[in-house]
Amino acid sequence: MNAELQPRRIPTRLEALKRALDEGTMRQVHRLVNSMHPAEVASLLESLPQTQREVVWDLVDPEIEGDVLVELNEEVRAGLIREMEPEDIVAAAEGLEVDDLADLLRDLPENVNQQVLRSMDSQDRDRLNAVLGFEEDTAGGLMNTDTVSVRPDVTLETVLRYLRMRGEIPEKTDALFVVNRHDRYLGVLHLTRLLTEDPERTVGEVMDTDVSGIPPATPATEVASLFQDRDLVSAAVISTDAGRLLGRITIDDVVDVIRDEAEHSVMSMAGLDEDADMFAPVVPSARRRGVWLGINLVTAFLAAWVVGLFEATIQQIVALAVLMPIVASMGGVAATQTLTLIVRGLALGQVERANARWLLTKEIAVALLNGLAWATVVGLVSWLWFHQWRIALVIFAAMVVNLLAAALAGVTVPLALKRLGVDPAVAGGVIVTTVTDVIGFASLLGLGTRMLR
């Protein structure tokens, strides 16, 4: 294609920022950074090595520092906060939404926390304490207490006059919450109904009573599922005892939960923290990963010990040593596939004790079908390679056994870990890999000892 006709690649903002940093044009960096949304600034900061990150952070306008800090992952945020003066942190916290401020306060030093609280008026302080009274990963920890509520016996015209007098409503408001005189939650009045229905009708006549409130102790993952299943933009958080309106959760908070859960699932499979700083110094990064490598080393020694039990067989029949990686690899991949499906199902609430037996039966059937098919392929290759039908039979049987073991471990291990209160995404991979390695080596070498010596 003619070079003149080829589309020119537009540099990304990260590339433009790094070029400006390399060239030392700080005015351009300042203009580029502060033209972005706070979430984009946070993503850029997380994409920079620490030295460049500190330079860019110093150029962020104080008016958006608080919003940027809220968007950062915990490790990067903690690193920037350590370098900030207490008065700068207090200034950054001003104007934040209550739920965002609650997230930020959990990472601040105690003395700075007190300064932030003293800088707030009593009403905002009470609202903040209401959110801080709940665990971070619950509906109460996600909620914002800035809500608009109306009574069921007033007319829509009255509600419209009230909103005009109020002047503004909280961001991402798609509905008003209907409460009685004791603040007990009754339902929602969608803004679309408010604007299109007869203004003489009462709120009680047009409100939606099918939108249930969410108890404050509900786990964040369940909240995300509710928003997904019901296509919600916002939802009320209500007290468990009297059903009083406590606050609301909006879709932006739920999106953060979904993103965090996705990152947790991916990173935990490798024994990493989803809040880890990709550009953290070498020593802390090595220490963090070294723990996981040490755990894997212990399991590797267990597999090596099983192999050592059959040392005499391996010395006499070298073919078994050649074929060992095939059995272990196939079993490991099959176990990882099953484990990933079950961990995902547990996270989405789709896997429970009621359907676990059916899933186990299904996964064993899948493993048997794949085992027979691929073991036949490997057996034929082994026979053509070594010209011994006994070796082909041994590898065939070992692969079938190991894939069945992989299916069994892939289903039962995460279920058992979940029941013990251990995150299956963190520990499941190590356990199922160890099971398939041990079973694979033992079946191959055990059968080889009996049939080939």
Secondary structure in CASP SS format (residue, H / E / C, confidence):
PFRMAT SS
TARGET T0000
AUTHOR 0000-0000-0000
METHOD secondary structure of the structure
MODEL  1
M C 1.00
N C 1.00
A H 1.00
E H 1.00
L H 1.00
Q C 1.00
P C 1.00
R C 1.00
R C 1.00
I C 1.00
P C 1.00
T C 1.00
R H 1.00
L H 1.00
E H 1.00
A H 1.00
L H 1.00
K H 1.00
R H 1.00
A H 1.00
L H 1.00
D H 1.00
E H 1.00
G C 1.00
T C 1.00
M H 1.00
R H 1.00
Q H 1.00
V H 1.00
H H 1.00
R H 1.00
L H 1.00
V H 1.00
N C 1.00
S C 1.00
M C 1.00
H C 1.00
P H 1.00
A H 1.00
E H 1.00
V H 1.00
A H 1.00
S H 1.00
L H 1.00
L H 1.00
E H 1.00
S C 1.00
L C 1.00
P C 1.00
Q H 1.00
T H 1.00
Q H 1.00
R H 1.00
E H 1.00
V H 1.00
V H 1.00
W H 1.00
D H 1.00
L H 1.00
V C 1.00
D C 1.00
P H 1.00
E H 1.00
I H 1.00
E H 1.00
G H 1.00
D H 1.00
V H 1.00
L H 1.00
V H 1.00
E H 1.00
L C 1.00
N C 1.00
E H 1.00
E H 1.00
V H 1.00
R H 1.00
A H 1.00
G H 1.00
L H 1.00
I H 1.00
R H 1.00
E C 1.00
M C 1.00
E C 1.00
P H 1.00
E H 1.00
D H 1.00
I H 1.00
V H 1.00
A H 1.00
A H 1.00
A H 1.00
E C 1.00
G C 1.00
L C 1.00
E C 1.00
V H 1.00
D H 1.00
D H 1.00
L H 1.00
A H 1.00
D H 1.00
L H 1.00
L H 1.00
R C 1.00
D C 1.00
L C 1.00
P C 1.00
E H 1.00
N H 1.00
V H 1.00
N H 1.00
Q H 1.00
Q H 1.00
V H 1.00
L H 1.00
R H 1.00
S C 1.00
M C 1.00
D C 1.00
S H 1.00
Q H 1.00
D H 1.00
R H 1.00
D H 1.00
R H 1.00
L H 1.00
N H 1.00
A H 1.00
V H 1.00
L H 1.00
G C 1.00
F C 1.00
E C 1.00
E C 1.00
D C 1.00
T E 1.00
A H 1.00
G H 1.00
G H 1.00
L H 1.00
M C 1.00
N E 1.00
T C 1.00
D C 1.00
T C 1.00
V C 1.00
S E 1.00
V E 1.00
R C 1.00
P C 1.00
D C 1.00
V C 1.00
T E 1.00
L H 1.00
E H 1.00
T H 1.00
V H 1.00
L H 1.00
R H 1.00
Y H 1.00
L H 1.00
R H 1.00
M H 1.00
R H 1.00
G C 1.00
E C 1.00
I C 1.00
P C 1.00
E C 1.00
K C 1.00
T C 1.00
D C 1.00
A E 1.00
L E 1.00
F E 1.00
V E 1.00
V E 1.00
N C 1.00
R C 1.00
H C 1.00
D C 1.00
R E 1.00
Y E 1.00
L E 1.00
G E 1.00
V E 1.00
L E 1.00
H E 1.00
L H 1.00
T H 1.00
R H 1.00
L H 1.00
L H 1.00
T H 1.00
E C 1.00
D C 1.00
P C 1.00
E C 1.00
R C 1.00
T E 1.00
V H 1.00
G H 1.00
E H 1.00
V H 1.00
M C 1.00
D E 1.00
T C 1.00
D C 1.00
V C 1.00
S C 1.00
G C 1.00
I E 1.00
P C 1.00
P C 1.00
A C 1.00
T C 1.00
P E 1.00
A H 1.00
T H 1.00
E H 1.00
V H 1.00
A H 1.00
S H 1.00
L H 1.00
F H 1.00
Q H 1.00
D H 1.00
R H 1.00
D C 1.00
L C 1.00
V C 1.00
S E 1.00
A E 1.00
A E 1.00
V E 1.00
I E 1.00
S C 1.00
T C 1.00
D C 1.00
A C 1.00
G C 1.00
R E 1.00
L E 1.00
L E 1.00
G E 1.00
R E 1.00
I E 1.00
T E 1.00
I H 1.00
D H 1.00
D H 1.00
V H 1.00
V H 1.00
D H 1.00
V H 1.00
I H 1.00
R H 1.00
D H 1.00
E H 1.00
A H 1.00
E H 1.00
H H 1.00
S H 1.00
V H 1.00
M H 1.00
S H 1.00
M C 1.00
A C 1.00
G C 1.00
L C 1.00
D C 1.00
E C 1.00
D C 1.00
A C 1.00
D C 1.00
M C 1.00
F C 1.00
A C 1.00
P C 1.00
V H 1.00
V H 1.00
P H 1.00
S H 1.00
A H 1.00
R H 1.00
R H 1.00
R H 1.00
G H 1.00
V H 1.00
W H 1.00
L H 1.00
G H 1.00
I H 1.00
N H 1.00
L H 1.00
V H 1.00
T H 1.00
A H 1.00
F H 1.00
L H 1.00
A H 1.00
A H 1.00
W H 1.00
V H 1.00
V H 1.00
G H 1.00
L C 1.00
F C 1.00
E H 1.00
A H 1.00
T H 1.00
I H 1.00
Q H 1.00
Q H 1.00
I C 1.00
V H 1.00
A H 1.00
L H 1.00
A H 1.00
V H 1.00
L H 1.00
M H 1.00
P H 1.00
I H 1.00
V H 1.00
A H 1.00
S H 1.00
M H 1.00
G H 1.00
G H 1.00
V H 1.00
A H 1.00
A H 1.00
T H 1.00
Q H 1.00
T H 1.00
L H 1.00
T H 1.00
L H 1.00
I H 1.00
V H 1.00
R H 1.00
G H 1.00
L H 1.00
A H 1.00
L H 1.00
G C 1.00
Q C 1.00
V C 1.00
E C 1.00
R H 1.00
A H 1.00
N H 1.00
A H 1.00
R H 1.00
W H 1.00
L H 1.00
L H 1.00
T H 1.00
K H 1.00
E H 1.00
I H 1.00
A H 1.00
V H 1.00
A H 1.00
L H 1.00
L H 1.00
N H 1.00
G H 1.00
L H 1.00
A H 1.00
W H 1.00
A H 1.00
T H 1.00
V H 1.00
V H 1.00
G H 1.00
L H 1.00
V H 1.00
S H 1.00
W H 1.00
L H 1.00
W H 1.00
F H 1.00
H C 1.00
Q C 1.00
W H 1.00
R H 1.00
I H 1.00
A H 1.00
L H 1.00
V H 1.00
I H 1.00
F H 1.00
A H 1.00
A H 1.00
M H 1.00
V H 1.00
V H 1.00
N H 1.00
L H 1.00
L H 1.00
A H 1.00
A H 1.00
A H 1.00
L H 1.00
A H 1.00
G H 1.00
V H 1.00
T H 1.00
V H 1.00
P H 1.00
L H 1.00
A H 1.00
L H 1.00
K H 1.00
R H 1.00
L C 1.00
G C 1.00
V C 1.00
D C 1.00
P H 1.00
A H 1.00
V H 1.00
A H 1.00
G H 1.00
G H 1.00
V H 1.00
I H 1.00
V H 1.00
T H 1.00
T H 1.00
V H 1.00
T H 1.00
D H 1.00
V H 1.00
I H 1.00
G H 1.00
F H 1.00
A H 1.00
S H 1.00
L H 1.00
L H 1.00
G H 1.00
L H 1.00
G H 1.00
T H 1.00
R H 1.00
M H 1.00
L H 1.00
R C 1.00
END
